């Protein structure tokens, strides 16, 4: 496996594991990104985050050989 393929595998694995985190950890990460307390993250913000993360996982998976 060359460096480029390894990079794709690592990106997919990291994004997929992030998507598999429990909701509390994900809200905490999103709170950090939004510079809010995780309890202040709204459901629409969280859903947007989940949808975008799923899109990123799907995109990364599509690039694997």
mmCIF file of the N, C-alpha and C atoms, coordinates in Angstrom:
data_MODEL
# 
_entry.id   MODEL 
# 
loop_
_atom_site.group_PDB 
_atom_site.id 
_atom_site.type_symbol 
_atom_site.label_atom_id 
_atom_site.label_alt_id 
_atom_site.label_comp_id 
_atom_site.label_asym_id 
_atom_site.label_entity_id 
_atom_site.label_seq_id 
_atom_site.pdbx_PDB_ins_code 
_atom_site.Cartn_x 
_atom_site.Cartn_y 
_atom_site.Cartn_z 
_atom_site.occupancy 
_atom_site.B_iso_or_equiv 
_atom_site.pdbx_formal_charge 
_atom_site.auth_seq_id 
_atom_site.auth_comp_id 
_atom_site.auth_asym_id 
_atom_site.auth_atom_id 
_atom_site.pdbx_PDB_model_num 
ATOM 1   N N  . UNK A 1 1  ? 0.860   -1.176 0.000  1.00 0.00 ? 1  UNK A N  1 
ATOM 2   C CA . UNK A 1 1  ? 0.000   0.000  0.000  1.00 0.00 ? 1  UNK A CA 1 
ATOM 3   C C  . UNK A 1 1  ? 0.901   1.232  0.000  1.00 0.00 ? 1  UNK A C  1 
ATOM 4   N N  . UNK A 1 2  ? 0.658   2.101  -0.948 1.00 0.00 ? 2  UNK A N  1 
ATOM 5   C CA . UNK A 1 2  ? 1.476   3.311  -1.021 1.00 0.00 ? 2  UNK A CA 1 
ATOM 6   C C  . UNK A 1 2  ? 0.952   4.373  -0.043 1.00 0.00 ? 2  UNK A C  1 
ATOM 7   N N  . UNK A 1 3  ? 1.709   5.441  0.075  1.00 0.00 ? 3  UNK A N  1 
ATOM 8   C CA . UNK A 1 3  ? 1.408   6.501  1.042  1.00 0.00 ? 3  UNK A CA 1 
ATOM 9   C C  . UNK A 1 3  ? 0.038   7.131  0.782  1.00 0.00 ? 3  UNK A C  1 
ATOM 10  N N  . UNK A 1 4  ? -0.302  7.349  -0.478 1.00 0.00 ? 4  UNK A N  1 
ATOM 11  C CA . UNK A 1 4  ? -1.580  7.966  -0.828 1.00 0.00 ? 4  UNK A CA 1 
ATOM 12  C C  . UNK A 1 4  ? -2.753  7.084  -0.401 1.00 0.00 ? 4  UNK A C  1 
ATOM 13  N N  . UNK A 1 5  ? -2.660  5.787  -0.664 1.00 0.00 ? 5  UNK A N  1 
ATOM 14  C CA . UNK A 1 5  ? -3.732  4.855  -0.285 1.00 0.00 ? 5  UNK A CA 1 
ATOM 15  C C  . UNK A 1 5  ? -3.836  4.745  1.239  1.00 0.00 ? 5  UNK A C  1 
ATOM 16  N N  . UNK A 1 6  ? -2.697  4.719  1.912  1.00 0.00 ? 6  UNK A N  1 
ATOM 17  C CA . UNK A 1 6  ? -2.697  4.660  3.375  1.00 0.00 ? 6  UNK A CA 1 
ATOM 18  C C  . UNK A 1 6  ? -3.377  5.894  3.963  1.00 0.00 ? 6  UNK A C  1 
ATOM 19  N N  . UNK A 1 7  ? -3.118  7.035  3.372  1.00 0.00 ? 7  UNK A N  1 
ATOM 20  C CA . UNK A 1 7  ? -3.731  8.285  3.823  1.00 0.00 ? 7  UNK A CA 1 
ATOM 21  C C  . UNK A 1 7  ? -5.262  8.214  3.705  1.00 0.00 ? 7  UNK A C  1 
ATOM 22  N N  . UNK A 1 8  ? -5.750  7.664  2.600  1.00 0.00 ? 8  UNK A N  1 
ATOM 23  C CA . UNK A 1 8  ? -7.193  7.508  2.399  1.00 0.00 ? 8  UNK A CA 1 
ATOM 24  C C  . UNK A 1 8  ? -7.788  6.571  3.438  1.00 0.00 ? 8  UNK A C  1 
ATOM 25  N N  . UNK A 1 9  ? -7.080  5.481  3.721  1.00 0.00 ? 9  UNK A N  1 
ATOM 26  C CA . UNK A 1 9  ? -7.553  4.513  4.712  1.00 0.00 ? 9  UNK A CA 1 
ATOM 27  C C  . UNK A 1 9  ? -7.628  5.145  6.107  1.00 0.00 ? 9  UNK A C  1 
ATOM 28  N N  . UNK A 1 10 ? -6.608  5.904  6.460  1.00 0.00 ? 10 UNK A N  1 
ATOM 29  C CA . UNK A 1 10 ? -6.569  6.557  7.777  1.00 0.00 ? 10 UNK A CA 1 
ATOM 30  C C  . UNK A 1 10 ? -7.708  7.571  7.903  1.00 0.00 ? 10 UNK A C  1 
ATOM 31  N N  . UNK A 1 11 ? -7.922  8.370  6.874  1.00 0.00 ? 11 UNK A N  1 
ATOM 32  C CA . UNK A 1 11 ? -8.993  9.365  6.908  1.00 0.00 ? 11 UNK A CA 1 
ATOM 33  C C  . UNK A 1 11 ? -10.351 8.699  7.075  1.00 0.00 ? 11 UNK A C  1 
ATOM 34  N N  . UNK A 1 12 ? -10.603 7.648  6.296  1.00 0.00 ? 12 UNK A N  1 
ATOM 35  C CA . UNK A 1 12 ? -11.874 6.937  6.409  1.00 0.00 ? 12 UNK A CA 1 
ATOM 36  C C  . UNK A 1 12 ? -12.046 6.360  7.811  1.00 0.00 ? 12 UNK A C  1 
ATOM 37  N N  . UNK A 1 13 ? -11.028 5.694  8.322  1.00 0.00 ? 13 UNK A N  1 
ATOM 38  C CA . UNK A 1 13 ? -11.106 5.072  9.636  1.00 0.00 ? 13 UNK A CA 1 
ATOM 39  C C  . UNK A 1 13 ? -11.368 6.110  10.733 1.00 0.00 ? 13 UNK A C  1 
ATOM 40  N N  . UNK A 1 14 ? -10.675 7.233  10.676 1.00 0.00 ? 14 UNK A N  1 
ATOM 41  C CA . UNK A 1 14 ? -10.846 8.281  11.693 1.00 0.00 ? 14 UNK A CA 1 
ATOM 42  C C  . UNK A 1 14 ? -12.254 8.858  11.655 1.00 0.00 ? 14 UNK A C  1 
ATOM 43  N N  . UNK A 1 15 ? -12.744 9.161  10.460 1.00 0.00 ? 15 UNK A N  1 
ATOM 44  C CA . UNK A 1 15 ? -14.097 9.715  10.339 1.00 0.00 ? 15 UNK A CA 1 
ATOM 45  C C  . UNK A 1 15 ? -15.148 8.701  10.763 1.00 0.00 ? 15 UNK A C  1 
ATOM 46  N N  . UNK A 1 16 ? -14.965 7.447  10.375 1.00 0.00 ? 16 UNK A N  1 
ATOM 47  C CA . UNK A 1 16 ? -15.923 6.403  10.732 1.00 0.00 ? 16 UNK A CA 1 
ATOM 48  C C  . UNK A 1 16 ? -15.967 6.197  12.245 1.00 0.00 ? 16 UNK A C  1 
ATOM 49  N N  . UNK A 1 17 ? -14.827 6.220  12.877 1.00 0.00 ? 17 UNK A N  1 
ATOM 50  C CA . UNK A 1 17 ? -14.796 6.066  14.346 1.00 0.00 ? 17 UNK A CA 1 
ATOM 51  C C  . UNK A 1 17 ? -15.439 7.267  15.036 1.00 0.00 ? 17 UNK A C  1 
ATOM 52  N N  . UNK A 1 18 ? -15.233 8.452  14.495 1.00 0.00 ? 18 UNK A N  1 
ATOM 53  C CA . UNK A 1 18 ? -15.865 9.641  15.049 1.00 0.00 ? 18 UNK A CA 1 
ATOM 54  C C  . UNK A 1 18 ? -17.381 9.511  14.972 1.00 0.00 ? 18 UNK A C  1 
ATOM 55  N N  . UNK A 1 19 ? -17.869 9.001  13.851 1.00 0.00 ? 19 UNK A N  1 
ATOM 56  C CA . UNK A 1 19 ? -19.308 8.809  13.670 1.00 0.00 ? 19 UNK A CA 1 
ATOM 57  C C  . UNK A 1 19 ? -19.863 7.762  14.631 1.00 0.00 ? 19 UNK A C  1 
ATOM 58  N N  . UNK A 1 20 ? -19.025 6.805  15.042 1.00 0.00 ? 20 UNK A N  1 
ATOM 59  C CA . UNK A 1 20 ? -19.461 5.751  15.964 1.00 0.00 ? 20 UNK A CA 1 
ATOM 60  C C  . UNK A 1 20 ? -19.402 6.155  17.441 1.00 0.00 ? 20 UNK A C  1 
ATOM 61  N N  . UNK A 1 21 ? -18.899 7.357  17.732 1.00 0.00 ? 21 UNK A N  1 
ATOM 62  C CA . UNK A 1 21 ? -18.824 7.802  19.128 1.00 0.00 ? 21 UNK A CA 1 
ATOM 63  C C  . UNK A 1 21 ? -20.218 7.898  19.727 1.00 0.00 ? 21 UNK A C  1 
ATOM 64  N N  . UNK A 1 22 ? -20.285 7.823  21.038 1.00 0.00 ? 22 UNK A N  1 
ATOM 65  C CA . UNK A 1 22 ? -21.581 8.012  21.687 1.00 0.00 ? 22 UNK A CA 1 
ATOM 66  C C  . UNK A 1 22 ? -21.989 9.481  21.588 1.00 0.00 ? 22 UNK A C  1 
ATOM 67  N N  . UNK A 1 23 ? -23.274 9.729  21.677 1.00 0.00 ? 23 UNK A N  1 
ATOM 68  C CA . UNK A 1 23 ? -23.806 11.079 21.444 1.00 0.00 ? 23 UNK A CA 1 
ATOM 69  C C  . UNK A 1 23 ? -23.172 12.124 22.359 1.00 0.00 ? 23 UNK A C  1 
ATOM 70  N N  . UNK A 1 24 ? -22.953 11.802 23.632 1.00 0.00 ? 24 UNK A N  1 
ATOM 71  C CA . UNK A 1 24 ? -22.381 12.790 24.553 1.00 0.00 ? 24 UNK A CA 1 
ATOM 72  C C  . UNK A 1 24 ? -21.027 13.286 24.056 1.00 0.00 ? 24 UNK A C  1 
ATOM 73  N N  . UNK A 1 25 ? -20.173 12.366 23.614 1.00 0.00 ? 25 UNK A N  1 
ATOM 74  C CA . UNK A 1 25 ? -18.856 12.754 23.126 1.00 0.00 ? 25 UNK A CA 1 
ATOM 75  C C  . UNK A 1 25 ? -18.941 13.598 21.873 1.00 0.00 ? 25 UNK A C  1 
ATOM 76  N N  . UNK A 1 26 ? -19.913 13.266 21.025 1.00 0.00 ? 26 UNK A N  1 
ATOM 77  C CA . UNK A 1 26 ? -20.075 14.026 19.785 1.00 0.00 ? 26 UNK A CA 1 
ATOM 78  C C  . UNK A 1 26 ? -20.570 15.432 20.078 1.00 0.00 ? 26 UNK A C  1 
ATOM 79  N N  . UNK A 1 27 ? -21.518 15.560 21.007 1.00 0.00 ? 27 UNK A N  1 
ATOM 80  C CA . UNK A 1 27 ? -22.011 16.897 21.374 1.00 0.00 ? 27 UNK A CA 1 
ATOM 81  C C  . UNK A 1 27 ? -20.897 17.715 22.001 1.00 0.00 ? 27 UNK A C  1 
ATOM 82  N N  . UNK A 1 28 ? -20.059 17.061 22.778 1.00 0.00 ? 28 UNK A N  1 
ATOM 83  C CA . UNK A 1 28 ? -18.931 17.751 23.399 1.00 0.00 ? 28 UNK A CA 1 
ATOM 84  C C  . UNK A 1 28 ? -17.957 18.264 22.338 1.00 0.00 ? 28 UNK A C  1 
ATOM 85  N N  . UNK A 1 29 ? -17.654 17.429 21.345 1.00 0.00 ? 29 UNK A N  1 
ATOM 86  C CA . UNK A 1 29 ? -16.774 17.858 20.252 1.00 0.00 ? 29 UNK A CA 1 
ATOM 87  C C  . UNK A 1 29 ? -17.386 19.021 19.480 1.00 0.00 ? 29 UNK A C  1 
ATOM 88  N N  . UNK A 1 30 ? -18.684 18.925 19.194 1.00 0.00 ? 30 UNK A N  1 
ATOM 89  C CA . UNK A 1 30 ? -19.354 20.001 18.462 1.00 0.00 ? 30 UNK A CA 1 
ATOM 90  C C  . UNK A 1 30 ? -19.374 21.277 19.297 1.00 0.00 ? 30 UNK A C  1 
ATOM 91  N N  . UNK A 1 31 ? -19.595 21.142 20.599 1.00 0.00 ? 31 UNK A N  1 
ATOM 92  C CA . UNK A 1 31 ? -19.539 22.303 21.479 1.00 0.00 ? 31 UNK A CA 1 
ATOM 93  C C  . UNK A 1 31 ? -18.186 22.984 21.414 1.00 0.00 ? 31 UNK A C  1 
ATOM 94  N N  . UNK A 1 32 ? -17.127 22.180 21.379 1.00 0.00 ? 32 UNK A N  1 
ATOM 95  C CA . UNK A 1 32 ? -15.778 22.734 21.265 1.00 0.00 ? 32 UNK A CA 1 
ATOM 96  C C  . UNK A 1 32 ? -15.626 23.494 19.943 1.00 0.00 ? 32 UNK A C  1 
ATOM 97  N N  . UNK A 1 33 ? -16.099 22.884 18.847 1.00 0.00 ? 33 UNK A N  1 
ATOM 98  C CA . UNK A 1 33 ? -16.009 23.519 17.529 1.00 0.00 ? 33 UNK A CA 1 
ATOM 99  C C  . UNK A 1 33 ? -16.774 24.840 17.512 1.00 0.00 ? 33 UNK A C  1 
ATOM 100 N N  . UNK A 1 34 ? -17.980 24.831 18.095 1.00 0.00 ? 34 UNK A N  1 
ATOM 101 C CA . UNK A 1 34 ? -18.841 26.015 18.089 1.00 0.00 ? 34 UNK A CA 1 
ATOM 102 C C  . UNK A 1 34 ? -18.520 26.995 19.215 1.00 0.00 ? 34 UNK A C  1 
ATOM 103 N N  . UNK A 1 35 ? -17.565 26.625 20.062 1.00 0.00 ? 35 UNK A N  1 
ATOM 104 C CA . UNK A 1 35 ? -17.184 27.436 21.224 1.00 0.00 ? 35 UNK A CA 1 
ATOM 105 C C  . UNK A 1 35 ? -18.383 27.685 22.139 1.00 0.00 ? 35 UNK A C  1 
ATOM 106 N N  . UNK A 1 36 ? -19.087 26.582 22.434 1.00 0.00 ? 36 UNK A N  1 
ATOM 107 C CA . UNK A 1 36 ? -20.248 26.591 23.339 1.00 0.00 ? 36 UNK A CA 1 
ATOM 108 C C  . UNK A 1 36 ? -20.077 25.475 24.352 1.00 0.00 ? 36 UNK A C  1 
ATOM 109 N N  . UNK A 1 37 ? -20.837 25.550 25.421 1.00 0.00 ? 37 UNK A N  1 
ATOM 110 C CA . UNK A 1 37 ? -20.943 24.408 26.318 1.00 0.00 ? 37 UNK A CA 1 
ATOM 111 C C  . UNK A 1 37 ? -21.732 23.333 25.580 1.00 0.00 ? 37 UNK A C  1 
ATOM 112 N N  . UNK A 1 38 ? -21.358 22.067 25.782 1.00 0.00 ? 38 UNK A N  1 
ATOM 113 C CA . UNK A 1 38 ? -22.028 21.011 25.025 1.00 0.00 ? 38 UNK A CA 1 
ATOM 114 C C  . UNK A 1 38 ? -23.529 20.945 25.305 1.00 0.00 ? 38 UNK A C  1 
ATOM 115 N N  . UNK A 1 39 ? -23.961 21.367 26.478 1.00 0.00 ? 39 UNK A N  1 
ATOM 116 C CA . UNK A 1 39 ? -25.406 21.360 26.771 1.00 0.00 ? 39 UNK A CA 1 
ATOM 117 C C  . UNK A 1 39 ? -26.144 22.486 26.040 1.00 0.00 ? 39 UNK A C  1 
ATOM 118 N N  . UNK A 1 40 ? -25.401 23.440 25.484 1.00 0.00 ? 40 UNK A N  1 
ATOM 119 C CA . UNK A 1 40 ? -26.004 24.536 24.726 1.00 0.00 ? 40 UNK A CA 1 
ATOM 120 C C  . UNK A 1 40 ? -26.089 24.253 23.223 1.00 0.00 ? 40 UNK A C  1 
ATOM 121 N N  . UNK A 1 41 ? -25.552 23.121 22.799 1.00 0.00 ? 41 UNK A N  1 
ATOM 122 C CA . UNK A 1 41 ? -25.643 22.733 21.390 1.00 0.00 ? 41 UNK A CA 1 
ATOM 123 C C  . UNK A 1 41 ? -27.091 22.347 21.102 1.00 0.00 ? 41 UNK A C  1 
ATOM 124 N N  . UNK A 1 42 ? -27.689 22.971 20.099 1.00 0.00 ? 42 UNK A N  1 
ATOM 125 C CA . UNK A 1 42 ? -29.093 22.699 19.782 1.00 0.00 ? 42 UNK A CA 1 
ATOM 126 C C  . UNK A 1 42 ? -29.215 21.424 18.946 1.00 0.00 ? 42 UNK A C  1 
ATOM 127 N N  . UNK A 1 43 ? -30.411 20.859 18.940 1.00 0.00 ? 43 UNK A N  1 
ATOM 128 C CA . UNK A 1 43 ? -30.659 19.664 18.133 1.00 0.00 ? 43 UNK A CA 1 
ATOM 129 C C  . UNK A 1 43 ? -30.427 19.924 16.645 1.00 0.00 ? 43 UNK A C  1 
ATOM 130 N N  . UNK A 1 44 ? -30.894 21.053 16.092 1.00 0.00 ? 44 UNK A N  1 
ATOM 131 C CA . UNK A 1 44 ? -30.602 21.303 14.667 1.00 0.00 ? 44 UNK A CA 1 
ATOM 132 C C  . UNK A 1 44 ? -29.095 21.397 14.373 1.00 0.00 ? 44 UNK A C  1 
ATOM 133 N N  . UNK A 1 45 ? -28.325 22.013 15.265 1.00 0.00 ? 45 UNK A N  1 
ATOM 134 C CA . UNK A 1 45 ? -26.868 22.084 15.075 1.00 0.00 ? 45 UNK A CA 1 
ATOM 135 C C  . UNK A 1 45 ? -26.270 20.679 15.095 1.00 0.00 ? 45 UNK A C  1 
ATOM 136 N N  . UNK A 1 46 ? -26.712 19.880 16.050 1.00 0.00 ? 46 UNK A N  1 
ATOM 137 C CA . UNK A 1 46 ? -26.197 18.521 16.181 1.00 0.00 ? 46 UNK A CA 1 
ATOM 138 C C  . UNK A 1 46 ? -26.571 17.676 14.969 1.00 0.00 ? 46 UNK A C  1 
ATOM 139 N N  . UNK A 1 47 ? -27.796 17.797 14.500 1.00 0.00 ? 47 UNK A N  1 
ATOM 140 C CA . UNK A 1 47 ? -28.225 17.041 13.319 1.00 0.00 ? 47 UNK A CA 1 
ATOM 141 C C  . UNK A 1 47 ? -27.447 17.453 12.078 1.00 0.00 ? 47 UNK A C  1 
ATOM 142 N N  . UNK A 1 48 ? -27.177 18.744 11.931 1.00 0.00 ? 48 UNK A N  1 
ATOM 143 C CA . UNK A 1 48 ? -26.379 19.235 10.808 1.00 0.00 ? 48 UNK A CA 1 
ATOM 144 C C  . UNK A 1 48 ? -24.970 18.636 10.871 1.00 0.00 ? 48 UNK A C  1 
ATOM 145 N N  . UNK A 1 49 ? -24.412 18.589 12.075 1.00 0.00 ? 49 UNK A N  1 
ATOM 146 C CA . UNK A 1 49 ? -23.095 18.000 12.303 1.00 0.00 ? 49 UNK A CA 1 
ATOM 147 C C  . UNK A 1 49 ? -23.097 16.519 11.915 1.00 0.00 ? 49 UNK A C  1 
ATOM 148 N N  . UNK A 1 50 ? -24.099 15.770 12.362 1.00 0.00 ? 50 UNK A N  1 
ATOM 149 C CA . UNK A 1 50 ? -24.189 14.350 12.040 1.00 0.00 ? 50 UNK A CA 1 
ATOM 150 C C  . UNK A 1 50 ? -24.323 14.124 10.537 1.00 0.00 ? 50 UNK A C  1 
ATOM 151 N N  . UNK A 1 51 ? -25.169 14.916 9.894  1.00 0.00 ? 51 UNK A N  1 
ATOM 152 C CA . UNK A 1 51 ? -25.368 14.770 8.455  1.00 0.00 ? 51 UNK A CA 1 
ATOM 153 C C  . UNK A 1 51 ? -24.082 15.060 7.682  1.00 0.00 ? 51 UNK A C  1 
ATOM 154 N N  . UNK A 1 52 ? -23.387 16.113 8.066  1.00 0.00 ? 52 UNK A N  1 
ATOM 155 C CA . UNK A 1 52 ? -22.136 16.459 7.400  1.00 0.00 ? 52 UNK A CA 1 
ATOM 156 C C  . UNK A 1 52 ? -21.071 15.395 7.649  1.00 0.00 ? 52 UNK A C  1 
ATOM 157 N N  . UNK A 1 53 ? -21.002 14.899 8.871  1.00 0.00 ? 53 UNK A N  1 
ATOM 158 C CA . UNK A 1 53 ? -20.036 13.861 9.194  1.00 0.00 ? 53 UNK A CA 1 
ATOM 159 C C  . UNK A 1 53 ? -20.320 12.600 8.381  1.00 0.00 ? 53 UNK A C  1 
ATOM 160 N N  . UNK A 1 54 ? -21.591 12.223 8.255  1.00 0.00 ? 54 UNK A N  1 
ATOM 161 C CA . UNK A 1 54 ? -21.945 11.056 7.453  1.00 0.00 ? 54 UNK A CA 1 
ATOM 162 C C  . UNK A 1 54 ? -21.549 11.268 5.991  1.00 0.00 ? 54 UNK A C  1 
ATOM 163 N N  . UNK A 1 55 ? -21.766 12.468 5.494  1.00 0.00 ? 55 UNK A N  1 
ATOM 164 C CA . UNK A 1 55 ? -21.379 12.795 4.117  1.00 0.00 ? 55 UNK A CA 1 
ATOM 165 C C  . UNK A 1 55 ? -19.863 12.657 3.945  1.00 0.00 ? 55 UNK A C  1 
ATOM 166 N N  . UNK A 1 56 ? -19.107 13.104 4.928  1.00 0.00 ? 56 UNK A N  1 
ATOM 167 C CA . UNK A 1 56 ? -17.649 13.005 4.862  1.00 0.00 ? 56 UNK A CA 1 
ATOM 168 C C  . UNK A 1 56 ? -17.187 11.549 4.906  1.00 0.00 ? 56 UNK A C  1 
ATOM 169 N N  . UNK A 1 57 ? -17.836 10.731 5.741  1.00 0.00 ? 57 UNK A N  1 
ATOM 170 C CA . UNK A 1 57 ? -17.505 9.303  5.811  1.00 0.00 ? 57 UNK A CA 1 
ATOM 171 C C  . UNK A 1 57 ? -17.789 8.638  4.467  1.00 0.00 ? 57 UNK A C  1 
ATOM 172 N N  . UNK A 1 58 ? -18.964 8.922  3.906  1.00 0.00 ? 58 UNK A N  1 
ATOM 173 C CA . UNK A 1 58 ? -19.324 8.327  2.617  1.00 0.00 ? 58 UNK A CA 1 
ATOM 174 C C  . UNK A 1 58 ? -18.347 8.744  1.524  1.00 0.00 ? 58 UNK A C  1 
ATOM 175 N N  . UNK A 1 59 ? -17.957 10.001 1.519  1.00 0.00 ? 59 UNK A N  1 
ATOM 176 C CA . UNK A 1 59 ? -17.008 10.499 0.531  1.00 0.00 ? 59 UNK A CA 1 
ATOM 177 C C  . UNK A 1 59 ? -15.642 9.817  0.684  1.00 0.00 ? 59 UNK A C  1 
ATOM 178 N N  . UNK A 1 60 ? -15.176 9.700  1.924  1.00 0.00 ? 60 UNK A N  1 
ATOM 179 C CA . UNK A 1 60 ? -13.884 9.060  2.173  1.00 0.00 ? 60 UNK A CA 1 
ATOM 180 C C  . UNK A 1 60 ? -13.937 7.583  1.771  1.00 0.00 ? 60 UNK A C  1 
ATOM 181 N N  . UNK A 1 61 ? -15.054 6.933  2.049  1.00 0.00 ? 61 UNK A N  1 
ATOM 182 C CA . UNK A 1 61 ? -15.189 5.511  1.695  1.00 0.00 ? 61 UNK A CA 1 
ATOM 183 C C  . UNK A 1 61 ? -15.195 5.323  0.177  1.00 0.00 ? 61 UNK A C  1 
ATOM 184 N N  . UNK A 1 62 ? -15.807 6.243  -0.530 1.00 0.00 ? 62 UNK A N  1 
ATOM 185 C CA . UNK A 1 62 ? -15.886 6.132  -1.991 1.00 0.00 ? 62 UNK A CA 1 
ATOM 186 C C  . UNK A 1 62 ? -14.512 6.262  -2.647 1.00 0.00 ? 62 UNK A C  1 
ATOM 187 N N  . UNK A 1 63 ? -13.554 6.848  -1.958 1.00 0.00 ? 63 UNK A N  1 
ATOM 188 C CA . UNK A 1 63 ? -12.217 7.044  -2.514 1.00 0.00 ? 63 UNK A CA 1 
ATOM 189 C C  . UNK A 1 63 ? -11.293 5.855  -2.276 1.00 0.00 ? 63 UNK A C  1 
ATOM 190 N N  . UNK A 1 64 ? -11.751 4.884  -1.471 1.00 0.00 ? 64 UNK A N  1 
ATOM 191 C CA . UNK A 1 64 ? -10.935 3.697  -1.218 1.00 0.00 ? 64 UNK A CA 1 
ATOM 192 C C  . UNK A 1 64 ? -10.963 2.795  -2.439 1.00 0.00 ? 64 UNK A C  1 
ATOM 193 N N  . UNK A 1 65 ? -9.863  2.165  -2.722 1.00 0.00 ? 65 UNK A N  1 
ATOM 194 C CA . UNK A 1 65 ? -9.792  1.262  -3.890 1.00 0.00 ? 65 UNK A CA 1 
ATOM 195 C C  . UNK A 1 65 ? -10.426 -0.063 -3.577 1.00 0.00 ? 65 UNK A C  1 
# 
